[in-house]
Amino acid sequence: MKLILSTSNIMTAGGPSVIRQPTTYKSNVELVNSLRANFLAAQHATSRETGSSTNTANSNGRSSSWTKQEEDTLYIPAVDFSQGGLAEERPQYDITVKLFYLPGIPVSRRCAHTKQAIDLVLKELHVDSIDLLIVSFPGILFDAEDDSEEDVSSVDDGSEEPSDDFDSTIQTWRSLESLHEQGKISQLGVAEFGSERLARFLPHTKVKPSVDQINLKDCCVVPKSLILYAKQEKIELLTHNDCNDILPIGTTRELLGPGERGAGILASSPDASDGLQGDIETQWVVKYTAVVKDRGVVENKGYFALADVGSCVKPST
């Protein structure tokens, strides 16, 4: 079963949209806290309407109240795509989306995952296209000292495929170029690419990345080689505070599991019938931001994440 987790618009949930989080606020903390807050808000809203307790899951691990199931997909919480959207006309906004491909997920799934993530954002914001899609590949960590050399996890020791496999990056980029050609994405961007990686990557692209987003953890100095190369290729350099592995499996299980801090969707034990049973695997995370151009105000910001439960077992009757 597929589980789609959503935060809704965290700008309205946390206060006026002009209030911004500090630059040191890591987006994985923002993601986890926003998901948990949205789960609780949906549970409490249902509790007020029905007068029932906030014990979330029924005997099948599916809530008939604050979640919504469509075929093999469970929305947590239920999402009403007919509501919401942007307050002003589409041309008034810059819409940026960042898609995180997660470690351990087969490259062959990325094309479908990209389409799923983008479609959810388009439906949520009631738009037909986004201005910029930035993709984050697992196994690539920017290091200002060596200008984005591959990290140790990407070294091929012969045991298994490197996490940063160049051919898989190009294969994934082809699917992004297809969405660009369809008009769903105006510009494409990458994350954590240094000058050497960019120089190797660009000759294989039809649609060149217009943005390179890098994480400067302990310093604020961008390598001169990257600055010069990006200027030469007309690539804009941006910085971020995102974590590479933004939603680990353990965190997902804690969010959806039993207990005070969990949503009660997953079973409390392998042989229990109080929730969905089976191994959970987080597939991808997408972050979206809609900024009003003339005011520079973030009006809408949120996240979606997709997780799979490998084996869904119903309790015996």
C-alpha positions as CSV (number, residue, x, y, z in Angstrom):
1,M,0.0,0.0,0.0
2,K,1.2,3.5,-0.8
3,L,1.0,6.1,2.0
4,I,1.0,9.8,0.9
5,L,2.0,12.1,3.8
6,S,1.3,15.8,3.6
7,T,1.9,18.9,5.8
8,S,-0.6,21.2,4.1
9,N,0.4,24.9,3.9
10,I,2.8,25.3,6.8
11,M,2.8,29.1,6.4
12,T,-0.9,29.3,7.5
13,A,-0.5,26.6,10.1
14,G,2.4,28.4,11.8
15,G,1.2,32.0,11.6
16,P,1.4,34.9,9.1
17,S,3.3,34.1,5.9
18,V,5.7,37.0,6.5
19,I,7.2,35.1,9.5
20,R,10.2,33.0,8.3
21,Q,12.1,30.3,10.1
22,P,15.8,31.1,11.1
23,T,18.4,30.1,8.5
24,T,19.7,27.5,10.9
25,Y,16.3,25.7,10.9
26,K,17.0,22.4,9.2
27,S,14.3,21.4,6.8
28,N,14.1,17.8,8.1
29,V,13.1,19.2,11.5
30,E,10.6,21.4,9.7
31,L,9.3,18.5,7.7
32,V,8.9,16.1,10.7
33,N,7.3,18.7,13.0
34,S,4.9,19.9,10.2
35,L,3.8,16.4,9.4
36,R,3.2,15.6,13.1
37,A,1.3,18.9,13.6
38,N,-0.9,18.3,10.5
39,F,-1.7,14.7,11.7
40,L,-2.8,16.0,15.1
41,A,-4.8,18.9,13.6
42,A,-6.7,16.5,11.4
43,Q,-7.3,14.1,14.2
44,H,-8.6,16.8,16.6
45,A,-10.8,18.3,13.9
46,T,-12.4,14.9,13.3
47,S,-12.7,14.4,17.1
48,R,-14.6,17.7,17.5
49,E,-17.0,16.9,14.6
50,T,-17.8,13.3,15.8
51,G,-17.3,13.7,19.5
52,S,-15.1,10.6,19.5
53,S,-11.6,10.2,20.9
54,T,-8.5,10.9,18.9
55,N,-7.5,7.3,18.8
56,T,-6.7,7.4,15.1
57,A,-6.7,3.9,13.5
58,N,-9.5,1.5,13.2
59,S,-9.0,-2.3,13.3
60,N,-7.6,-2.3,9.8
61,G,-5.1,0.4,10.5
62,R,-7.1,2.9,8.4
63,S,-9.0,5.7,9.8
64,S,-12.4,6.3,8.2
65,S,-12.4,9.8,9.4
66,W,-9.1,11.8,9.2
67,T,-7.4,9.8,6.4
68,K,-8.7,8.9,3.0
69,Q,-8.1,5.8,0.9
70,E,-8.2,5.7,-2.9
71,E,-7.6,2.2,-4.3
72,D,-4.1,1.2,-3.0
73,T,-3.2,4.7,-1.8
74,L,-3.9,6.1,1.7
75,Y,-3.7,9.9,2.2
76,I,-2.4,10.8,5.7
77,P,-4.2,13.0,6.5
78,A,-7.0,13.2,3.9
79,V,-6.4,15.9,1.3
80,D,-9.2,17.8,-0.4
81,F,-7.6,19.1,-3.6
82,S,-10.8,21.1,-4.4
83,Q,-9.9,23.5,-1.6
84,G,-6.9,25.8,-1.2
85,G,-4.8,26.9,-4.1
86,L,-3.2,30.3,-4.6
87,A,-4.9,33.6,-3.6
88,E,-3.8,35.5,-6.7
89,E,-3.4,34.7,-10.4
90,R,-0.6,32.3,-11.4
91,P,1.7,34.9,-13.1
92,Q,2.1,36.6,-9.7
93,Y,4.1,33.7,-8.3
94,D,7.4,32.0,-8.4
95,I,6.9,28.4,-7.6
96,T,9.9,26.3,-6.7
97,V,9.9,22.6,-6.0
98,K,12.7,20.5,-4.6
99,L,12.5,16.7,-5.0
100,F,14.6,14.4,-2.8
101,Y,15.4,11.0,-4.2
102,L,16.1,8.9,-1.2
103,P,18.9,6.4,-0.5
104,G,18.3,2.8,-1.2
105,I,15.4,3.4,-3.7
106,P,15.9,1.8,-7.1
107,V,16.8,4.3,-9.9
108,S,14.1,2.6,-12.1
109,R,11.4,4.2,-9.9
110,R,12.5,7.8,-10.3
111,C,10.6,8.6,-13.4
112,A,7.3,7.5,-11.9
113,H,8.2,9.1,-8.6
114,T,9.0,12.5,-10.2
115,K,5.6,12.5,-12.0
116,Q,3.8,11.5,-8.8
117,A,5.5,14.3,-6.8
118,I,5.0,17.0,-9.4
119,D,1.3,16.1,-10.0
120,L,0.6,16.3,-6.2
121,V,2.1,19.8,-6.1
122,L,0.2,20.9,-9.2
123,K,-3.1,19.7,-7.7
124,E,-2.4,21.2,-4.3
125,L,-1.6,24.7,-5.7
126,H,-4.2,24.5,-8.5
127,V,-1.6,25.3,-11.2
128,D,-0.5,23.7,-14.5
129,S,3.2,24.2,-14.2
130,I,6.0,25.1,-11.8
131,D,8.9,27.6,-12.4
132,L,11.8,25.6,-11.0
133,L,12.4,22.0,-10.1
134,I,15.6,21.2,-8.1
135,V,16.5,17.5,-7.7
136,S,18.6,16.1,-4.9
137,F,20.4,12.9,-5.7
138,P,21.4,10.5,-2.8
139,G,25.1,10.0,-2.2
140,I,26.1,13.5,-3.3
141,L,27.4,15.8,-0.6
142,F,28.9,19.2,-1.3
143,D,32.3,19.9,0.3
144,A,33.8,23.3,-0.2
145,E,37.2,21.9,0.5
146,D,37.2,19.5,-2.5
147,D,34.5,21.2,-4.6
148,S,32.0,18.4,-4.5
149,E,34.1,15.3,-4.9
150,E,32.1,12.1,-4.4
151,D,31.6,11.2,-0.8
152,V,32.9,7.9,0.6
153,S,29.6,6.2,0.2
154,S,29.7,6.6,-3.5
155,V,33.1,4.8,-4.0
156,D,32.6,1.5,-5.9
157,D,34.2,-1.2,-3.9
158,G,32.8,-3.9,-6.1
159,S,30.1,-5.0,-3.6
160,E,27.2,-3.0,-5.0
161,E,26.3,-0.1,-7.3
162,P,27.6,3.3,-6.2
163,S,25.0,5.5,-4.7
164,D,26.1,8.3,-7.0
165,D,26.1,6.5,-10.3
166,F,26.7,8.8,-13.2
167,D,24.6,6.8,-15.7
168,S,21.6,6.8,-13.4
169,T,21.9,10.5,-12.9
170,I,21.7,11.0,-16.7
171,Q,18.9,8.5,-17.0
172,T,16.9,10.4,-14.3
173,W,17.6,13.8,-16.0
174,R,16.1,12.5,-19.3
175,S,12.7,12.1,-17.5
176,L,13.0,15.6,-16.1
177,E,13.7,16.9,-19.6
178,S,10.6,15.2,-20.8
179,L,8.5,17.1,-18.2
180,H,10.2,20.3,-19.2
181,E,9.2,19.6,-22.8
182,Q,5.6,19.0,-21.8
183,G,5.6,22.5,-20.2
184,K,5.1,21.4,-16.6
185,I,8.5,22.7,-15.5
186,S,10.0,25.9,-16.8
187,Q,13.5,25.4,-15.4
188,L,15.5,22.5,-13.9
189,G,18.1,22.6,-11.2
190,V,20.5,20.3,-9.3
191,A,21.8,20.1,-5.8
192,E,25.4,19.6,-4.5
193,F,27.1,19.7,-7.9
194,G,30.6,21.1,-7.9
195,S,32.5,22.4,-10.9
196,E,34.0,19.0,-11.8
197,R,30.6,17.2,-11.6
198,L,28.9,19.9,-13.6
199,A,31.6,19.8,-16.3
200,R,31.1,16.1,-16.6
201,F,27.3,16.3,-16.5
202,L,26.4,19.2,-18.8
203,P,27.5,17.7,-22.2
204,H,25.0,14.9,-21.6
205,T,22.0,17.3,-21.2
206,K,19.5,18.7,-23.6
207,V,18.1,21.1,-21.0
208,K,20.9,22.5,-18.9
209,P,20.3,23.1,-15.2
210,S,19.7,26.8,-14.6
211,V,20.4,26.4,-10.8
212,D,22.9,24.6,-8.6
213,Q,21.9,24.5,-5.0
214,I,24.6,23.8,-2.5
215,N,24.8,23.2,1.2
216,L,27.6,25.2,2.9
217,K,27.6,23.5,6.4
218,D,30.5,25.1,8.2
219,C,31.4,28.0,6.1
220,C,30.0,30.6,3.8
221,V,32.7,30.5,1.1
222,V,31.8,29.1,-2.3
223,P,34.8,27.7,-4.1
224,K,36.2,30.1,-6.7
225,S,36.3,27.3,-9.3
226,L,32.6,26.7,-8.9
227,I,31.8,30.4,-9.1
228,L,33.7,30.9,-12.3
229,Y,32.3,27.8,-13.9
230,A,28.7,28.6,-13.0
231,K,29.1,32.1,-14.3
232,Q,30.6,30.7,-17.6
233,E,27.6,28.3,-18.0
234,K,25.0,30.9,-16.7
235,I,24.1,28.7,-13.8
236,E,22.8,30.5,-10.7
237,L,24.3,29.3,-7.4
238,L,21.9,29.0,-4.4
239,T,22.4,27.8,-0.9
240,H,20.2,25.6,1.4
241,N,19.9,24.0,4.8
242,D,18.3,20.7,3.7
243,C,19.4,17.3,4.9
244,N,20.5,14.7,2.3
245,D,18.5,11.9,3.9
246,I,15.5,14.1,4.8
247,L,13.1,11.4,6.0
248,P,14.8,8.2,7.2
249,I,12.7,5.0,7.5
250,G,13.0,5.1,11.3
251,T,11.6,8.6,11.4
252,T,8.7,7.6,9.2
253,R,7.9,4.6,11.3
254,E,7.9,6.8,14.4
255,L,5.6,9.3,12.8
256,L,3.1,6.7,11.7
257,G,3.4,4.2,14.5
258,P,1.6,3.8,17.8
259,G,2.1,5.8,20.9
260,E,1.7,9.4,21.9
261,R,4.0,10.8,19.1
262,G,2.7,8.5,16.4
263,A,-0.4,8.7,14.1
264,G,-1.4,5.1,14.9
265,I,-1.5,4.0,11.3
266,L,1.1,1.2,11.6
267,A,0.5,-1.9,13.7
268,S,2.0,-1.8,17.2
269,S,3.8,-5.2,16.6
270,P,4.2,-7.7,13.7
271,D,1.4,-9.9,14.9
272,A,-1.0,-7.1,16.1
273,S,-4.2,-6.2,14.2
274,D,-4.3,-2.5,15.3
275,G,-2.8,-1.1,12.1
276,L,-1.0,-1.8,8.8
277,Q,1.5,-4.6,9.0
278,G,4.7,-4.9,7.0
279,D,8.0,-3.2,6.4
280,I,7.8,0.5,5.6
281,E,10.0,2.2,3.0
282,T,10.1,5.9,2.4
283,Q,10.3,6.5,-1.4
284,W,10.6,10.3,-1.9
285,V,10.0,13.7,-0.4
286,V,9.0,16.9,-2.2
287,K,9.1,20.5,-0.9
288,Y,7.2,23.3,-2.6
289,T,7.2,27.0,-2.1
290,A,5.1,29.7,-3.8
291,V,6.4,33.2,-3.5
292,V,4.5,36.3,-4.4
293,K,6.9,38.0,-6.8
294,D,6.2,41.7,-6.2
295,R,6.3,41.3,-2.4
296,G,8.8,38.5,-1.9
297,V,6.4,36.8,0.5
298,V,6.1,33.1,0.9
299,E,2.3,32.5,0.6
300,N,2.3,28.7,0.4
301,K,4.9,26.2,1.5
302,G,4.6,22.5,2.3
303,Y,5.7,19.0,1.8
304,F,4.5,15.7,0.4
305,A,6.2,12.3,1.1
306,L,5.5,8.8,-0.3
307,A,6.1,5.7,1.7
308,D,5.3,2.1,0.8
309,V,4.1,-0.6,3.3
310,G,5.5,-3.8,1.8
311,S,2.8,-6.1,3.1
312,C,-0.6,-5.0,4.3
313,V,-2.2,-7.7,6.4
314,K,-5.9,-7.4,7.5
315,P,-6.9,-8.9,10.8
316,S,-8.8,-12.2,10.7
317,T,-12.5,-12.1,11.3
